[in-house]
Amino acid sequence: MKFVISILITALLSFAFSLYAAFPWYTFAICAFVVALAIHQKPYKAFLAAFIALFLLWGIWAFLIDAANNHILSKKVAEILPLHGSSIAIILVTALVGGIVAGMAALTGSLIRKI
């Protein structure tokens, strides 16, 4: 139950803080860190909860933004990177980066809590 709550709170806080332009892009890592400090879990569960939360949040958000402009920008960026023009691949890479950063922040928060 704590695992699911941790996923939801991390995703909701990250989404809420990212709506304000005054906050930098890495605010979601701070949210994941704080949630991992507040909700006691084993380190691997904290990492996994934050990873899932941000992977889904950034993946869905990137897909919605990409679909709104008919995949024009993502195809051009995917051609620059070695992704063969695949808009889905660039969305997955985006979601993966967000998930790893959030997972590492949550892992740090969980390990600090253990100290």
C-alpha positions in Angstrom: 0.0 0.0 0.0 2.8 2.4 0.8 4.4 1.6 -2.6 1.3 2.7 -4.5 0.8 5.8 -2.3 4.4 6.7 -2.9 4.0 6.4 -6.7 0.8 8.6 -6.6 2.2 11.3 -4.3 5.5 11.5 -6.3 3.7 11.8 -9.6 1.1 14.3 -8.3 3.7 16.5 -6.5 6.0 16.4 -9.6 3.2 17.3 -11.9 2.0 20.1 -9.6 5.4 21.7 -9.2 6.3 21.4 -12.9 3.2 23.5 -13.8 4.9 26.6 -12.4 7.5 28.2 -14.6 9.4 29.6 -11.7 10.7 26.1 -10.7 13.5 24.5 -12.6 13.1 21.2 -14.5 14.7 19.1 -11.8 12.0 19.9 -9.2 10.6 16.4 -9.7 13.8 15.0 -8.2 13.3 17.1 -5.1 9.7 15.8 -4.9 10.9 12.2 -5.1 13.6 12.8 -2.5 11.0 14.3 -0.1 8.5 11.5 -0.6 11.1 8.9 0.0 12.1 10.7 3.2 8.5 10.9 4.4 7.3 7.4 3.4 9.5 4.7 4.9 10.3 2.0 2.4 13.2 -0.2 1.5 15.7 1.5 -0.8 14.9 -0.6 -3.8 11.2 0.0 -3.4 11.7 3.7 -3.0 13.8 3.7 -6.2 11.2 1.7 -8.1 8.2 3.8 -6.9 9.8 7.0 -8.0 11.0 5.5 -11.3 7.5 4.2 -12.1 5.9 7.5 -11.1 8.2 9.7 -13.3 8.5 7.2 -16.2 4.7 7.2 -16.5 4.3 10.9 -15.9 7.0 12.1 -18.4 6.1 9.4 -20.9 2.4 10.2 -20.9 3.1 14.0 -20.8 5.6 13.8 -23.7 3.2 11.6 -25.7 0.4 14.1 -25.3 2.6 17.1 -26.2 4.0 15.1 -29.2 0.5 14.1 -30.4 -0.7 17.7 -30.2 1.9 18.7 -32.9 1.6 15.6 -35.1 5.0 14.2 -34.0 6.9 16.9 -36.0 9.5 17.9 -33.4 10.1 14.4 -32.0 10.8 13.0 -35.4 13.3 15.7 -36.1 15.1 15.2 -32.8 15.0 11.4 -33.3 16.8 11.9 -36.6 19.5 13.9 -34.9 20.0 11.2 -32.3 20.6 7.6 -33.4 16.9 6.6 -33.1 16.1 6.4 -36.9 13.4 9.1 -36.7 11.2 7.2 -34.3 9.0 9.5 -32.2 8.1 6.7 -29.8 11.8 6.0 -29.1 12.4 9.6 -28.2 9.4 9.6 -25.9 10.7 6.4 -24.2 14.2 7.9 -23.8 12.6 11.0 -22.3 10.6 8.9 -19.8 13.6 6.7 -19.0 15.8 9.8 -18.1 13.1 11.2 -15.9 12.5 7.8 -14.2 16.2 7.3 -13.5 16.8 10.8 -12.1 13.7 10.5 -9.9 14.6 6.9 -8.8 18.1 8.0 -7.8 16.7 11.0 -5.8 14.3 8.6 -4.0 17.1 6.1 -3.4 19.1 8.9 -1.8 16.2 10.0 0.3 15.6 6.4 1.5 19.2 5.8 2.3 19.5 9.1 4.2 16.4 8.1 6.2 18.2 4.8 7.2 21.1 6.9 8.7 
